[in-house]
């Protein structure tokens, strides 16, 4: 696994464009992705992992490109999976007017999304479930978690339950902006119980 420092050059996060090049390739506008509880290169709070409440974290974004009609978010770990990445979260059909995702989104498919992201649906994570599931790397190892935000130029109205691969195929050619926040998580070994 590459340490996070290899992703940073002169304080700028390098985000690989996901998708194939074409003769009509368009410039991808940089989106600024933030969170009130997480930062790139800093530990992710336990609340967003199975060691805590395992709820989805809040995200915010700004500097969306003109023409943004919809937003998609994917959380993935490039240090896990066979082949990588291991997918922790897929959520899309987010209105282009949304400026973020609140904490603790619903885990039941029939539960309504908050008003500000009405219409958003979740796709399947690496466990085959359409919910957020947080990091649980092997004890003592450090993994980086990439929360990618994609700005799309169309309202695609995609069905719920897409995998990351299916989502990326559907949005190819529609991505006009991209950004990420990349916290890490290290799961500490359980302390031995006192005798």
Backbone bond lengths (Angstrom), bond angles and torsions (degrees), N, CA, C in turn:
res aa  C-N    CA-C-N  psi(-1)  N-CA   C-N-CA  omega(-1)  CA-C   N-CA-C  phi
1 X - - - 1.460 - - 1.525 109.23 -
2 X 1.308 117.10 134.65 1.460 121.18 178.18 1.521 109.40 -79.58
3 X 1.329 118.18 132.89 1.452 119.25 176.10 1.515 110.44 -66.40
4 X 1.326 115.17 156.25 1.464 121.12 -177.24 1.514 111.51 -56.76
5 X 1.333 117.07 -32.17 1.465 119.50 -176.49 1.524 111.93 -58.44
6 X 1.346 118.65 -26.54 1.453 119.74 179.86 1.517 111.50 -73.70
7 X 1.336 117.29 -13.74 1.454 120.81 178.56 1.525 111.88 -89.36
8 X 1.332 116.42 -9.45 1.457 120.28 -175.49 1.517 110.48 -107.77
9 X 1.309 116.32 127.20 1.454 121.35 176.56 1.520 107.16 -131.10
10 X 1.332 115.75 118.41 1.473 121.58 179.86 1.520 111.02 52.21
11 X 1.347 115.85 39.19 1.455 120.44 176.58 1.517 114.24 77.62
12 X 1.330 117.40 5.03 1.458 120.91 -178.90 1.517 109.40 -107.85
13 X 1.320 116.75 130.16 1.449 121.07 178.26 1.511 109.33 -76.62
14 X 1.332 116.38 123.67 1.457 120.32 177.41 1.509 108.66 -90.49
15 X 1.333 116.62 119.58 1.449 121.56 -177.52 1.511 108.44 -115.57
16 X 1.339 117.63 116.45 1.456 118.02 179.87 1.517 110.10 -67.42
17 X 1.329 116.52 138.12 1.462 120.18 177.16 1.509 108.31 -71.35
18 X 1.313 116.54 129.26 1.448 121.51 -179.89 1.517 107.63 -97.23
19 X 1.292 116.73 115.69 1.459 121.19 -178.59 1.519 108.86 140.71
20 X 1.304 116.94 165.51 1.454 119.74 -177.87 1.520 110.42 -92.47
21 X 1.306 114.92 151.02 1.464 119.84 178.29 1.520 108.66 -74.58
22 X 1.304 116.38 150.96 1.457 120.41 176.90 1.522 108.75 -140.68
23 X 1.330 115.17 169.75 1.455 120.22 179.75 1.521 110.74 -63.79
24 X 1.332 116.36 -23.26 1.462 120.87 -178.39 1.523 110.68 -108.83
25 X 1.339 116.11 34.61 1.458 119.83 -178.00 1.522 109.82 -57.88
26 X 1.327 115.05 139.36 1.454 119.12 -179.90 1.521 109.33 -113.67
27 X 1.307 115.25 156.30 1.458 120.21 178.93 1.524 109.53 -69.62
28 X 1.323 116.12 135.93 1.457 121.41 -179.94 1.526 108.25 -96.43
29 X 1.311 116.02 117.51 1.460 123.47 -177.27 1.540 109.71 -74.52
30 X 1.340 119.29 133.31 1.462 120.70 179.34 1.535 111.66 -75.10
31 X 1.324 115.58 127.47 1.466 122.71 176.75 1.528 107.81 -101.36
32 X 1.311 117.19 140.39 1.468 121.35 175.86 1.525 107.85 -93.23
33 X 1.332 115.89 116.91 1.464 122.45 -178.38 1.522 108.30 -109.71
34 X 1.332 115.86 130.23 1.463 121.63 -178.28 1.523 109.36 -138.61
35 X 1.320 115.49 177.01 1.455 122.12 175.85 1.524 107.71 -153.51
36 X 1.342 117.25 144.14 1.465 118.37 175.88 1.525 112.80 -72.10
37 X 1.335 117.55 -9.71 1.467 120.21 -175.05 1.526 114.05 -125.14
38 X 1.342 118.32 -6.54 1.465 121.12 -177.53 1.521 109.57 -136.16
39 X 1.343 115.17 156.56 1.459 121.34 175.33 1.516 108.93 -141.14
40 X 1.327 115.87 151.12 1.459 120.51 173.70 1.524 109.53 -60.39
41 X 1.329 115.24 133.73 1.456 120.46 177.95 1.510 114.82 78.57
42 X 1.336 117.38 7.62 1.467 121.98 179.01 1.527 109.55 -119.70
43 X 1.342 117.55 158.64 1.462 119.15 -178.42 1.526 112.40 -66.50
44 X 1.303 115.44 141.86 1.456 121.90 175.91 1.531 108.59 -77.53
45 X 1.337 118.49 134.97 1.468 119.76 177.66 1.538 111.95 -60.39
46 X 1.325 115.50 145.04 1.466 121.35 -178.32 1.528 112.77 -59.35
47 X 1.338 117.39 -26.42 1.464 120.05 -179.80 1.518 112.47 -56.17
48 X 1.331 117.26 -24.71 1.463 121.01 -176.61 1.521 112.11 -98.31
49 X 1.335 116.29 18.34 1.453 122.82 -179.89 1.532 109.65 -130.90
50 X 1.343 117.81 164.36 1.458 120.64 175.40 1.532 113.27 -63.80
51 X 1.344 117.24 -13.90 1.459 120.03 175.62 1.528 111.51 -76.51
52 X 1.323 116.19 -13.51 1.464 122.43 178.27 1.516 110.29 -123.09
53 X 1.351 116.83 -129.11 1.474 121.14 -177.79 1.524 112.95 -85.73
54 X 1.333 117.35 -14.90 1.463 123.17 179.65 1.531 111.95 56.97
55 X 1.334 116.14 41.52 1.467 120.94 177.60 1.528 109.14 -101.24
56 X 1.320 115.94 157.21 1.462 119.84 179.61 1.528 110.04 -69.72
57 X 1.336 116.66 141.67 1.467 120.08 -178.61 1.521 111.90 -80.85
58 X 1.336 116.73 157.96 1.466 119.96 173.44 1.525 110.27 -77.75
59 X 1.313 115.95 141.38 1.462 121.88 175.73 1.520 108.87 -130.63
60 X 1.313 116.17 150.05 1.463 121.30 171.36 1.518 107.62 -131.16
61 X 1.320 116.34 156.15 1.457 120.66 175.25 1.514 109.96 -144.66
62 X 1.326 114.42 153.57 1.461 120.75 177.69 1.519 108.11 -150.00
63 X 1.325 114.95 174.88 1.460 121.33 -176.60 1.528 111.46 66.28
64 X 1.352 116.11 36.39 1.461 119.28 175.82 1.522 109.12 -67.36
65 X 1.325 117.09 145.79 1.463 118.66 179.53 1.526 111.30 -73.36
66 X 1.337 117.62 151.27 1.464 120.14 173.29 1.527 108.84 -57.38
67 X 1.310 115.60 142.69 1.462 119.48 179.96 1.512 113.93 92.08
68 X 1.356 117.48 3.61 1.463 119.80 177.30 1.529 109.19 -67.50
69 X 1.320 116.08 123.88 1.465 121.52 179.47 1.519 112.58 -111.27
70 X 1.326 115.72 -25.63 1.456 119.62 -178.03 1.519 108.66 -154.06
71 X 1.337 115.90 161.45 1.460 121.73 -177.76 1.531 108.70 -132.84
72 X 1.315 115.48 144.97 1.464 122.16 174.33 1.520 108.30 -129.37
73 X 1.335 116.04 148.05 1.467 122.01 -179.32 1.531 108.22 -131.55
74 X 1.328 115.41 135.49 1.463 121.40 176.54 1.524 107.84 -133.75
75 X 1.344 116.83 133.34 1.468 121.53 172.57 1.518 107.76 -111.39
76 X 1.328 116.00 125.33 1.453 119.99 -176.33 1.525 111.22 -142.56
77 X 1.331 114.92 153.30 1.459 123.70 179.89 1.519 107.44 -115.67
78 X 1.346 116.17 111.00 1.460 120.21 -178.66 1.525 112.56 -80.82
79 X 1.337 117.00 -0.02 1.460 120.87 176.82 1.516 112.76 -99.82
80 X 1.333 116.80 9.47 1.466 121.19 -179.32 1.520 109.04 -144.39
81 X 1.325 115.46 165.96 1.452 121.12 179.96 1.521 110.94 102.36
82 X 1.324 115.41 157.41 1.454 120.54 -178.43 1.516 109.21 -139.00
83 X 1.341 119.80 84.24 1.469 125.96 4.68 1.522 111.07 -84.90
84 X 1.354 116.97 163.82 1.471 119.81 175.15 1.516 110.39 -64.24
85 X 1.305 118.43 161.05 1.471 126.73 1.91 1.521 112.17 -90.81
86 X 1.334 115.07 160.27 1.455 121.31 169.53 1.533 106.72 -87.63
87 X 1.324 115.81 131.81 1.462 120.71 -171.79 1.529 110.72 -100.14
88 X 1.337 115.84 126.83 1.461 121.72 179.85 1.527 113.22 -101.65
89 X 1.338 116.13 -23.31 1.470 117.99 -175.35 1.512 109.65 -162.73
90 X 1.330 114.74 139.20 1.457 122.25 173.45 1.524 106.52 -137.96
91 X 1.324 117.92 122.08 1.459 121.90 177.85 1.531 108.51 -143.27
92 X 1.332 115.94 135.44 1.466 119.94 -172.56 1.527 109.63 -151.76
93 X 1.345 116.59 -173.92 1.473 122.48 -170.38 1.530 110.71 60.45
94 X 1.326 116.60 24.87 1.462 121.01 177.42 1.525 107.45 -75.38
95 X 1.334 118.44 129.38 1.471 119.53 -178.30 1.532 111.92 -56.81
96 X 1.318 116.02 143.64 1.461 121.03 178.71 1.516 113.39 -63.64
97 X 1.336 116.70 -17.58 1.470 120.85 178.32 1.524 112.60 -82.36
98 X 1.335 117.77 -12.58 1.472 121.20 -178.27 1.518 109.97 -67.84
99 X 1.317 116.09 145.32 1.465 121.26 179.00 1.517 111.81 -114.24
100 X 1.338 116.21 13.99 1.449 119.55 177.34 1.508 111.53 161.77
101 X 1.333 114.30 -175.68 1.457 122.56 176.65 1.522 108.04 -122.18
102 X 1.333 118.31 131.66 1.459 119.78 176.42 1.526 110.75 -73.96
103 X 1.306 115.38 163.13 1.464 121.31 176.81 1.527 110.87 -68.14
104 X 1.332 115.71 150.84 1.464 123.45 169.61 1.530 112.79 61.95
105 X 1.327 115.55 59.84 1.459 119.97 176.42 1.526 110.18 -69.55
106 X 1.341 117.46 156.75 1.467 120.80 -176.65 1.522 112.42 -57.99
107 X 1.338 114.88 145.75 1.468 119.80 177.41 1.527 111.66 -104.53
108 X 1.332 117.59 -6.50 1.460 120.33 179.05 1.523 109.06 -101.73
109 X 1.355 118.06 134.71 1.456 120.69 -174.54 1.525 114.34 -61.55
110 X 1.327 117.93 -28.10 1.471 119.93 -178.12 1.527 112.59 -90.24
111 X 1.339 117.33 -3.03 1.472 120.44 178.51 1.524 109.20 -77.65
112 X 1.348 118.08 134.99 1.466 119.64 -178.66 1.531 111.61 -71.19
113 X 1.316 114.73 148.13 1.459 120.92 174.59 1.529 108.49 -77.65
114 X 1.340 117.83 156.49 1.467 120.22 174.81 1.529 110.84 -54.94
115 X 1.322 115.45 151.92 1.467 121.52 -174.43 1.526 113.52 -54.51
116 X 1.346 116.49 -39.13 1.467 119.21 -175.60 1.532 113.16 -69.24
117 X 1.336 117.67 -15.67 1.470 120.00 176.72 1.533 110.40 -126.41
118 X 1.322 115.34 30.28 1.464 120.25 179.82 1.529 110.54 -54.55
119 X 1.309 115.82 134.42 1.461 121.32 -177.46 1.513 113.66 99.30
120 X 1.336 117.21 -17.17 1.464 120.23 178.48 1.521 110.09 -66.64
121 X 1.326 116.12 145.33 1.466 122.02 177.34 1.521 108.80 -133.33
122 X 1.324 115.40 158.40 1.454 120.43 -178.96 1.522 110.60 -106.28
123 X 1.337 114.51 145.44 1.449 121.53 176.67 1.517 110.42 -102.36
124 X 1.320 115.44 179.66 1.472 121.04 -175.73 1.519 111.69 -80.34
125 X 1.331 114.57 134.62 1.452 120.87 174.30 1.534 109.52 -85.99
126 X 1.318 117.04 -172.31 1.459 121.49 -178.49 1.514 114.21 -65.13
127 X 1.327 116.40 -16.60 1.464 121.20 177.87 1.530 111.60 -92.72
128 X 1.337 116.31 1.47 1.453 120.46 179.19 1.513 114.43 81.38
129 X 1.335 117.44 15.76 1.461 121.45 -179.75 1.524 110.13 -114.65
130 X 1.324 115.85 142.49 1.470 121.15 -177.47 1.520 110.88 -88.54
131 X 1.324 115.72 63.71 1.467 123.62 179.12 1.526 108.38 -149.67
132 X 1.334 115.67 168.72 1.461 121.18 169.49 1.525 108.49 -78.46
133 X 1.322 116.34 136.92 1.454 121.23 168.99 1.510 107.03 -137.22
134 X 1.329 115.04 126.34 1.449 120.46 -171.82 1.516 115.18 -80.70
135 X 1.329 115.84 177.86 1.456 123.01 -175.51 1.522 113.71 -66.78
136 X 1.325 114.91 141.01 1.468 122.11 172.53 1.526 107.85 -147.25
137 X 1.346 117.23 61.09 1.470 119.37 -178.36 1.526 110.51 -68.45
138 X 1.340 117.48 163.76 1.462 119.68 176.50 1.533 110.71 -54.03
139 X 1.319 116.81 142.44 1.468 122.06 -176.42 1.521 110.85 -52.76
140 X 1.334 115.07 133.48 1.454 121.51 175.75 1.518 114.88 86.20
141 X 1.350 117.96 -7.49 1.458 120.07 179.91 1.523 110.08 -98.67
142 X 1.315 116.11 149.45 1.460 122.17 -179.91 1.525 108.69 -106.27
143 X 1.321 116.38 125.46 1.454 121.45 176.39 1.527 109.83 -122.82
144 X 1.333 116.00 142.47 1.464 122.29 175.60 1.517 109.42 -92.97
145 X 1.330 116.35 141.35 1.469 121.82 -178.17 1.522 108.98 -120.07
146 X 1.326 114.69 112.67 1.460 122.60 -175.89 1.520 109.69 -90.02
147 X 1.325 117.36 112.19 1.459 122.73 173.19 1.529 106.83 -96.91
148 X 1.332 116.95 94.27 1.458 122.50 -179.21 1.524 109.75 -85.83
149 X 1.323 115.76 136.92 1.466 122.76 174.73 1.522 107.14 -118.13
150 X 1.330 116.28 127.40 1.461 122.78 -179.55 1.524 109.82 -116.20
151 X 1.330 116.87 128.54 1.467 122.39 172.39 1.519 107.55 -94.39
152 X 1.333 115.83 131.53 1.464 121.63 -176.47 1.520 110.68 -115.72
153 X 1.323 115.49 150.01 1.461 120.27 -176.50 1.530 113.41 -93.34
154 X 1.340 117.23 11.13 1.468 120.07 -178.25 1.527 109.52 -147.87
155 X 1.328 116.00 154.25 1.457 122.24 172.15 1.524 106.77 -90.58
156 X 1.324 115.80 99.41 1.459 120.85 -168.86 1.528 113.56 -85.52
157 X 1.340 118.60 -21.26 1.460 122.12 178.70 1.529 111.19 49.43
158 X 1.325 115.61 57.10 1.464 121.56 -176.98 1.527 110.74 -80.42
159 X 1.326 117.80 149.47 1.465 119.85 179.66 1.522 111.49 -71.33
160 X 1.321 116.52 153.97 1.470 121.36 176.76 1.526 109.21 -66.23
161 X 1.334 115.26 157.50 1.456 121.04 171.73 1.511 116.48 87.05
162 X 1.343 118.75 12.32 1.461 119.89 176.66 1.525 110.44 -69.91
163 X 1.318 116.68 146.66 1.462 120.77 170.75 1.522 108.49 -78.44
164 X 1.321 116.60 169.93 1.463 120.30 176.04 1.522 110.31 -57.31
165 X 1.343 116.40 -46.56 1.465 120.26 -178.35 1.527 111.10 -60.78
166 X 1.320 117.17 -43.15 1.465 120.98 179.11 1.523 111.21 -64.57
167 X 1.346 116.28 -41.95 1.457 119.73 178.28 1.521 111.01 -61.42
168 X 1.333 116.60 -47.69 1.458 119.87 -177.21 1.531 111.03 -62.29
169 X 1.316 116.76 -34.52 1.467 120.35 176.86 1.534 110.57 -66.19
170 X 1.336 116.60 -41.87 1.473 121.27 -177.43 1.530 112.13 -69.24
171 X 1.348 116.78 -33.68 1.470 118.69 -175.71 1.529 112.83 -94.06
172 X 1.329 116.66 -4.21 1.465 119.17 178.35 1.522 109.78 -57.81
173 X 1.316 115.64 132.99 1.452 121.20 -177.95 1.519 113.58 88.33
174 X 1.340 116.68 -8.63 1.471 120.93 179.74 1.531 112.19 -112.01
175 X 1.344 117.70 -4.40 1.465 120.63 -177.24 1.519 109.46 -78.93
176 X 1.333 116.68 116.52 1.469 120.80 178.49 1.528 112.21 -113.65
177 X 1.343 117.27 -8.09 1.456 121.55 177.62 1.510 109.82 -152.33
178 X 1.333 116.07 150.69 1.456 120.38 -178.29 1.519 109.79 -154.79
179 X 1.314 115.90 143.13 1.456 121.84 175.99 1.514 109.29 -159.45
180 X 1.315 116.96 172.97 1.465 119.93 -178.48 1.517 110.96 -156.67
181 X 1.318 113.93 156.72 1.460 122.61 166.38 1.524 105.17 -122.79
182 X 1.347 117.13 137.41 1.466 120.31 -171.56 1.536 111.13 -131.13
183 X 1.341 117.45 79.27 1.461 119.68 172.37 1.530 109.95 -77.00
184 X 1.310 116.34 171.05 1.469 119.45 175.65 1.517 109.27 -124.56
185 X 1.330 114.76 166.64 1.467 119.46 174.94 1.515 108.56 -141.73
186 X 1.313 115.38 135.21 1.468 122.52 175.14 1.515 106.68 -123.13
187 X 1.307 116.05 120.54 1.460 121.00 -179.68 1.527 108.12 -88.95
188 X 1.313 116.53 119.09 1.457 120.28 -177.64 1.527 110.32 -81.05
189 X 1.345 116.99 144.12 1.473 119.24 176.99 1.528 109.94 -59.90
190 X 1.329 115.89 147.15 1.464 120.27 176.97 1.521 109.83 -65.95
191 X 1.324 116.28 135.83 1.470 119.81 178.36 1.530 109.00 -69.63
192 X 1.318 115.55 144.76 1.469 120.00 177.65 1.510 108.99 -66.07
193 X 1.317 116.48 138.73 1.456 120.11 179.71 1.525 110.58 -72.60
194 X 1.348 117.15 140.62 1.470 119.51 -178.65 1.523 110.98 -67.45
195 X 1.315 114.98 147.86 1.481 119.17 179.29 1.497 110.12 -94.15
